[in-house]
Amino acid sequence: MTLRLTHAMRGAAAAAALFASALAAQAADVKPAIVYDLGGKFDKSFNEGVYNGAERFKKETGVDYRDFEVQNDSQREQALRRFAREGYSPVVAVGFSQASSVEKVSAEFPKTQFTIIDMVVDKPNVQSVVFKEHEGSYVVGLMAAKASKTGKVGFVGGMDIPLIRKFACGYVQGVKAGNASAEVYQNMTGTTGAAWNDPVKGAELAKSQMDRGADVIYHAAGGTGIGVLRAAADAGKFGIGVDSNQNALHPGKVLTSMLKRVDVATYKTFMDARNGSWKPGATALGLKEEGVGYALDDSNKAVVTAEIKAAADKAVADIVSGAVKVHDYMSDSKCPM
């Protein structure tokens, strides 16, 4: 019996050692990389969320990654191809603008795993992660209506594209749910990629909306939104952040932030690749999947009243249950509000 136990223990030890060795080899084989969208990885918004997810992965696993910040549209394809050629996988492409580049480069490197955030690319080696931004925008719109003293609120978008109209449409629907007679001013920053990185223009648009009475302004404009939040704070009004938690940029002056968990998407992409569970195909993350939400922390808890929080939490529950349907501009461009 002792002999059998010893043999069993030796077998278990050998199996454990083999498993550990396999995990180590697998970790060593994973070479993650990121190609950021215009605006840079420290935009305090969309790109930085991706960076934070990658940093979490690195801290937990000890596996490093490479990244690249594009300065113009032509660099997207070059960067993706270079990473694939050098054996990096998975390669995360940040933003809808990379769709055509991902489609082309993924076909050239069929063994490389690509993940694109904010667009669907139907290829056997591409994972597409999109979000239900309209759901999160509805919630912060409701909060804006509850916090507004003038009954007038604003929205500043970045590049004028359907995706950003999706944010705006959900926001307007939430505002109207909180105050049916509220006015919502809307402006887009531009029609090119430069619209994501123009804080001066963002501040100008916010000021024009505040001149008309808006006292809460939500932005979905990447780096441009930093100017929106600053202008609102300087004027003693509320801004609403987006993508990453931007509450701490102006404590007490950012009502909340509509969280778009690109950090979680990036972390999961890297971790799944490391664990061998990465899969191609499209995934849509909303309130139910905790892919979007609103931020509450020490920076804004004093301005989010019990009434506002209760209304926001009820809206989340109602959307998750299906009691409230939020219009998706991407499916139907006729926003009901």
C-alpha positions as CSV (number, residue, x, y, z in Angstrom):
1,M,0.0,0.0,0.0
2,T,2.8,2.4,0.9
3,L,4.5,1.5,-2.4
4,R,1.4,2.1,-4.4
5,L,0.9,5.5,-2.6
6,T,4.5,6.4,-3.4
7,H,4.0,5.6,-7.0
8,A,0.7,7.5,-7.1
9,M,2.4,10.5,-5.5
10,R,5.3,10.4,-8.0
11,G,2.8,10.2,-10.8
12,A,0.8,13.1,-9.5
13,A,4.0,15.1,-9.0
14,A,5.2,14.3,-12.6
15,A,1.7,15.3,-14.0
16,A,1.8,18.6,-12.1
17,A,5.3,19.3,-13.3
18,L,4.3,18.5,-16.9
19,F,1.2,20.8,-16.5
20,A,3.3,23.6,-15.1
21,S,5.8,23.2,-17.9
22,A,3.0,23.3,-20.5
23,L,1.6,26.5,-18.9
24,A,5.0,28.1,-18.9
25,A,5.6,27.2,-22.5
26,Q,2.2,28.5,-23.5
27,A,2.8,31.8,-21.7
28,A,6.2,32.1,-23.4
29,D,4.5,31.5,-26.8
30,V,2.0,34.4,-26.3
31,K,3.2,37.6,-27.7
32,P,0.4,40.2,-27.4
33,A,0.5,43.5,-29.3
34,I,-1.8,46.6,-29.6
35,V,-2.3,49.1,-32.4
36,Y,-4.0,52.2,-30.8
37,D,-6.4,54.5,-32.6
38,L,-5.6,58.1,-33.3
39,G,-5.3,60.2,-30.1
40,G,-2.7,58.1,-28.4
41,K,-2.7,55.6,-25.5
42,F,-2.8,58.3,-22.8
43,D,-5.9,60.0,-24.1
44,K,-7.6,59.6,-20.7
45,S,-10.4,57.8,-22.6
46,F,-10.8,55.0,-25.1
47,N,-7.2,54.2,-25.9
48,E,-6.1,54.5,-22.3
49,G,-8.8,52.0,-21.3
50,V,-7.1,49.5,-23.7
51,Y,-3.7,50.3,-22.2
52,N,-5.0,49.8,-18.7
53,G,-6.3,46.3,-19.6
54,A,-3.0,45.4,-21.1
55,E,-1.1,46.6,-18.0
56,R,-3.4,44.5,-15.8
57,F,-2.6,41.5,-17.9
58,K,1.1,42.2,-17.7
59,K,1.0,42.7,-14.0
60,E,-0.9,39.5,-13.3
61,T,1.0,37.2,-15.7
62,G,4.4,38.8,-16.1
63,V,4.0,38.5,-19.9
64,D,4.9,41.7,-21.7
65,Y,3.3,43.2,-24.8
66,R,4.2,45.6,-27.6
67,D,2.1,48.6,-28.7
68,F,2.1,51.3,-31.3
69,E,0.5,54.7,-31.5
70,V,-0.6,55.6,-35.0
71,Q,-0.1,59.2,-36.2
72,N,-2.0,58.9,-39.4
73,D,-4.3,56.5,-41.2
74,S,-1.6,54.9,-43.4
75,Q,0.2,53.5,-40.4
76,R,-2.6,51.2,-39.2
77,E,-2.0,48.5,-41.9
78,Q,1.8,48.9,-41.6
79,A,1.7,48.4,-37.8
80,L,-0.6,45.4,-37.9
81,R,1.5,43.7,-40.7
82,R,4.7,44.3,-38.8
83,F,3.4,42.8,-35.6
84,A,2.1,39.8,-37.4
85,R,5.3,39.3,-39.4
86,E,7.3,39.4,-36.1
87,G,5.1,36.7,-34.6
88,Y,2.9,38.7,-32.3
89,S,-0.4,37.2,-31.4
90,P,-3.0,38.2,-30.4
91,V,-2.9,41.6,-32.0
92,V,-5.5,44.1,-30.8
93,A,-6.7,46.7,-33.2
94,V,-8.3,49.6,-31.4
95,G,-11.2,51.4,-33.1
96,F,-13.6,51.0,-36.1
97,S,-11.1,52.8,-38.4
98,Q,-8.9,49.7,-38.4
99,A,-11.5,47.4,-39.9
100,S,-10.2,47.4,-43.5
101,S,-6.6,47.0,-42.4
102,V,-7.6,44.1,-40.1
103,E,-9.5,42.4,-42.9
104,K,-6.6,42.6,-45.2
105,V,-3.7,41.7,-42.9
106,S,-5.7,38.9,-41.2
107,A,-6.0,37.2,-44.6
108,E,-2.2,37.5,-45.1
109,F,-1.5,35.9,-41.7
110,P,-4.2,33.3,-41.1
111,K,-2.4,31.8,-38.1
112,T,-2.3,35.1,-36.2
113,Q,-5.1,36.0,-33.8
114,F,-6.5,39.5,-34.3
115,T,-9.0,41.2,-32.1
116,I,-10.7,44.4,-33.2
117,I,-12.6,46.7,-30.8
118,D,-15.6,48.6,-32.0
119,M,-16.2,47.0,-35.4
120,V,-17.1,43.5,-36.7
121,V,-14.7,41.9,-39.2
122,D,-15.9,38.5,-40.4
123,K,-12.7,36.5,-40.7
124,P,-11.8,33.0,-39.2
125,N,-8.9,34.4,-37.2
126,V,-10.5,37.7,-36.1
127,Q,-12.4,38.3,-32.8
128,S,-14.7,41.4,-32.9
129,V,-15.7,43.1,-29.7
130,V,-18.5,45.7,-29.9
131,F,-20.4,47.5,-27.1
132,K,-24.0,48.6,-26.5
133,E,-23.0,52.2,-25.9
134,H,-26.6,53.3,-26.3
135,E,-27.5,51.5,-23.1
136,G,-24.8,53.2,-21.0
137,S,-25.6,56.5,-22.6
138,Y,-29.2,56.2,-21.7
139,V,-28.3,55.8,-18.0
140,V,-26.0,58.9,-17.9
141,G,-28.6,60.8,-19.9
142,L,-31.2,60.1,-17.2
143,M,-28.6,61.2,-14.6
144,A,-28.0,64.4,-16.5
145,A,-31.7,65.2,-16.6
146,K,-32.0,64.6,-12.9
147,A,-28.9,66.8,-12.1
148,S,-29.8,69.7,-14.5
149,K,-31.3,72.8,-12.9
150,T,-32.0,74.5,-16.3
151,G,-33.6,71.6,-18.1
152,K,-31.0,72.1,-20.8
153,V,-28.1,69.6,-21.4
154,G,-25.5,69.0,-24.0
155,F,-23.7,66.4,-26.0
156,V,-20.4,66.8,-27.8
157,G,-19.3,64.0,-30.1
158,G,-16.0,63.4,-31.8
159,M,-16.0,62.3,-35.4
160,D,-19.5,62.5,-37.0
161,I,-20.1,58.8,-37.6
162,P,-23.0,56.4,-36.8
163,L,-21.1,55.0,-33.8
164,I,-21.1,58.4,-32.1
165,R,-24.7,59.1,-33.2
166,K,-25.4,55.8,-31.3
167,F,-24.1,57.4,-28.1
168,A,-26.1,60.6,-28.7
169,C,-29.3,58.8,-29.5
170,G,-29.2,56.8,-26.3
171,Y,-28.3,59.8,-24.3
172,V,-31.2,61.9,-25.6
173,Q,-33.6,59.0,-24.9
174,G,-32.3,58.8,-21.3
175,V,-32.6,62.6,-20.8
176,K,-36.2,62.6,-22.0
177,A,-37.0,59.7,-19.7
178,G,-35.8,61.9,-16.8
179,N,-37.4,65.1,-18.0
180,A,-39.7,64.9,-21.1
181,S,-39.5,68.7,-21.6
182,A,-35.6,68.9,-21.4
183,E,-33.7,70.4,-24.3
184,V,-30.6,68.6,-25.6
185,Y,-28.0,70.5,-27.7
186,Q,-25.8,68.3,-29.9
187,N,-22.5,69.1,-31.7
188,M,-20.0,66.9,-33.5
189,T,-16.3,68.0,-33.6
190,G,-15.5,67.1,-37.2
191,T,-15.5,64.5,-40.0
192,T,-11.9,63.3,-39.9
193,G,-9.8,61.4,-37.4
194,A,-8.5,64.7,-36.1
195,A,-11.9,65.1,-34.4
196,W,-10.7,62.8,-31.6
197,N,-7.8,64.9,-30.5
198,D,-8.9,68.5,-30.5
199,P,-9.5,69.6,-26.9
200,V,-9.6,73.3,-27.9
201,K,-12.5,72.7,-30.2
202,G,-14.2,70.5,-27.6
203,A,-14.0,73.4,-25.1
204,E,-15.4,75.8,-27.7
205,L,-18.4,73.6,-28.4
206,A,-19.1,73.1,-24.7
207,K,-18.9,76.9,-24.1
208,S,-21.4,77.5,-26.9
209,Q,-23.8,75.0,-25.4
210,M,-23.4,76.5,-21.9
211,D,-24.1,80.0,-23.4
212,R,-27.5,78.6,-24.4
213,G,-28.2,77.3,-20.9
214,A,-26.8,73.8,-20.8
215,D,-25.5,72.9,-17.3
216,V,-24.6,69.2,-17.9
217,I,-22.6,68.2,-21.0
218,Y,-21.7,64.6,-22.0
219,H,-18.9,63.9,-24.4
220,A,-18.1,61.0,-26.6
221,A,-15.0,62.5,-28.2
222,G,-11.9,60.8,-27.1
223,G,-9.1,63.3,-26.3
224,T,-11.3,66.2,-27.5
225,G,-13.5,65.5,-24.6
226,I,-10.8,66.6,-22.2
227,G,-11.5,70.1,-23.3
228,V,-15.2,69.6,-22.8
229,L,-14.8,68.5,-19.2
230,R,-12.4,71.3,-18.5
231,A,-14.7,74.0,-19.9
232,A,-17.6,72.6,-17.9
233,A,-15.6,72.5,-14.7
234,D,-14.3,76.0,-15.2
235,A,-17.8,77.3,-15.7
236,G,-19.1,75.6,-12.6
237,K,-21.2,73.1,-14.6
238,F,-21.2,69.3,-14.8
239,G,-19.4,67.3,-17.5
240,I,-19.9,63.6,-18.1
241,G,-16.9,61.5,-19.1
242,V,-16.8,58.5,-21.4
243,D,-15.0,55.2,-21.9
244,S,-12.6,55.3,-19.0
245,N,-13.6,56.6,-15.6
246,Q,-12.9,60.4,-15.9
247,N,-14.4,61.5,-12.7
248,A,-11.1,62.3,-11.1
249,L,-10.1,64.7,-13.8
250,H,-12.3,67.4,-12.1
251,P,-13.6,66.0,-8.8
252,G,-17.1,67.2,-8.0
253,K,-17.5,68.6,-11.5
254,V,-17.8,65.4,-13.5
255,L,-21.2,64.1,-12.7
256,T,-20.3,60.5,-13.8
257,S,-18.6,58.7,-16.7
258,M,-20.2,56.3,-19.1
259,L,-17.8,53.3,-18.7
260,K,-17.1,51.3,-21.8
261,R,-15.0,48.4,-20.6
262,V,-12.4,48.2,-23.3
263,D,-10.0,47.5,-20.5
264,V,-11.8,44.3,-19.7
265,A,-12.1,43.3,-23.4
266,T,-8.3,43.8,-23.9
267,Y,-7.4,41.9,-20.7
268,K,-9.7,39.0,-21.6
269,T,-8.3,38.8,-25.1
270,F,-4.8,38.5,-23.9
271,M,-5.7,36.1,-21.1
272,D,-7.8,33.9,-23.3
273,A,-5.0,33.7,-25.8
274,R,-2.6,32.8,-23.0
275,N,-4.9,30.1,-21.7
276,G,-5.8,28.7,-25.1
277,S,-9.5,29.7,-25.0
278,W,-9.4,32.6,-27.5
279,K,-12.1,32.3,-30.1
280,P,-12.9,34.3,-33.3
281,G,-16.4,35.7,-33.8
282,A,-18.4,38.7,-32.7
283,T,-19.3,39.7,-29.1
284,A,-21.6,42.6,-28.0
285,L,-21.2,43.8,-24.5
286,G,-23.9,45.8,-22.8
287,L,-25.3,46.5,-19.3
288,K,-26.2,42.8,-18.7
289,E,-22.6,41.7,-19.6
290,E,-21.2,44.6,-17.5
291,G,-19.5,45.9,-20.7
292,V,-20.9,49.4,-20.1
293,G,-22.1,51.2,-17.0
294,Y,-21.7,54.4,-15.0
295,A,-18.9,55.3,-12.6
296,L,-19.5,56.1,-9.0
297,D,-16.5,56.8,-6.7
298,D,-15.0,59.2,-4.2
299,S,-14.6,61.9,-6.9
300,N,-18.4,62.2,-7.7
301,K,-20.3,60.5,-4.8
302,A,-21.0,63.9,-3.3
303,V,-22.8,65.1,-6.4
304,V,-24.7,62.0,-7.3
305,T,-27.6,62.3,-4.9
306,A,-29.6,59.3,-3.5
307,E,-32.4,60.2,-6.0
308,I,-30.0,60.3,-9.0
309,K,-28.4,57.0,-8.0
310,A,-31.7,55.3,-7.4
311,A,-33.0,56.4,-10.8
312,A,-29.7,55.2,-12.5
313,D,-29.8,51.9,-10.8
314,K,-33.5,51.3,-11.7
315,A,-32.7,52.2,-15.3
316,V,-29.9,49.7,-15.4
317,A,-32.2,47.0,-13.9
318,D,-35.0,47.8,-16.4
319,I,-32.7,47.7,-19.4
320,V,-31.2,44.4,-18.3
321,S,-34.6,42.9,-17.7
322,G,-36.0,44.2,-21.0
323,A,-38.6,46.5,-19.4
324,V,-36.9,49.4,-21.0
325,K,-35.7,49.2,-24.7
326,V,-33.0,51.6,-25.7
327,H,-33.0,52.6,-29.4
328,D,-29.9,51.4,-31.3
329,Y,-29.0,54.0,-33.9
330,M,-26.8,51.4,-35.7
331,S,-29.8,49.3,-36.4
332,D,-32.1,52.2,-37.2
333,S,-30.8,55.7,-37.8
334,K,-34.2,57.3,-37.0
335,C,-33.6,58.2,-33.4
336,P,-37.1,58.4,-31.7
337,M,-36.3,61.5,-29.7
